[in-house]
Amino acid sequence: TTFYAKLKTLTGQTPNDYIKERRLERAAELLKDERVTVAEVAYQVGMSTPQYLSTIFKKHYGVTPSQYQKGQH
């Protein structure tokens, strides 16, 4: 409870949202390398499936991971 309250106060986000955002930022960094696949990136950042990464990535960045990787952001 204390951790939740402290993180919420410092970041304005719940712990789950904070971790998810950090994972998305790392995924965006990894996608700059066109040699890696979206599936590889998904597993490297700890997502359960590539489809889940695609869904939340598109919500956050407005483009799919594949489009982002091709420079359409």
C-alpha positions in Angstrom: 0.0 0.0 0.0 2.8 2.4 0.9 4.6 1.6 -2.4 1.5 2.2 -4.4 0.8 5.5 -2.7 4.4 6.7 -3.0 4.7 5.9 -6.7 1.3 7.4 -7.5 2.3 10.6 -5.7 5.7 10.8 -7.5 4.6 9.8 -11.0 0.9 10.2 -11.1 0.6 6.6 -12.4 -0.2 3.3 -10.8 2.7 0.8 -10.6 1.2 -1.2 -13.4 0.9 1.8 -15.7 4.4 3.0 -14.8 5.9 -0.4 -15.7 3.9 -0.7 -18.9 5.1 2.8 -20.0 8.7 1.9 -19.3 8.3 -1.3 -21.3 6.8 0.6 -24.2 9.6 3.1 -24.2 12.2 0.3 -24.3 10.2 -1.4 -27.1 10.4 1.8 -29.1 14.1 1.9 -28.6 14.5 -1.7 -29.7 12.3 -1.2 -32.7 14.7 1.4 -34.1 16.9 -1.6 -35.1 15.1 -3.0 -38.2 16.9 -6.4 -37.8 14.7 -7.4 -34.9 11.1 -8.6 -35.2 8.1 -7.3 -33.3 7.8 -10.7 -31.6 11.4 -10.6 -30.4 10.9 -7.1 -29.0 7.7 -8.1 -27.3 9.4 -11.0 -25.4 12.5 -8.9 -24.7 10.4 -6.2 -22.9 8.4 -8.8 -21.0 5.1 -8.8 -22.9 3.1 -12.0 -22.9 2.4 -12.0 -26.6 3.3 -9.9 -29.6 -0.4 -9.1 -30.1 -0.6 -7.5 -26.7 2.4 -5.4 -27.4 0.9 -4.3 -30.7 -2.4 -3.4 -29.0 -0.9 -1.2 -26.3 1.8 0.2 -28.5 -0.8 1.5 -31.0 -2.8 3.0 -28.1 0.3 4.8 -26.8 2.1 5.9 -30.0 -0.8 5.9 -32.5 1.0 3.5 -34.9 1.7 -0.2 -34.9 5.1 -1.4 -33.9 5.8 -2.4 -37.5 4.9 1.1 -38.8 7.0 2.6 -36.0 9.9 0.4 -37.0 9.6 1.6 -40.6 9.8 5.2 -39.5 6.2 6.1 -39.9 5.9 7.8 -36.5 
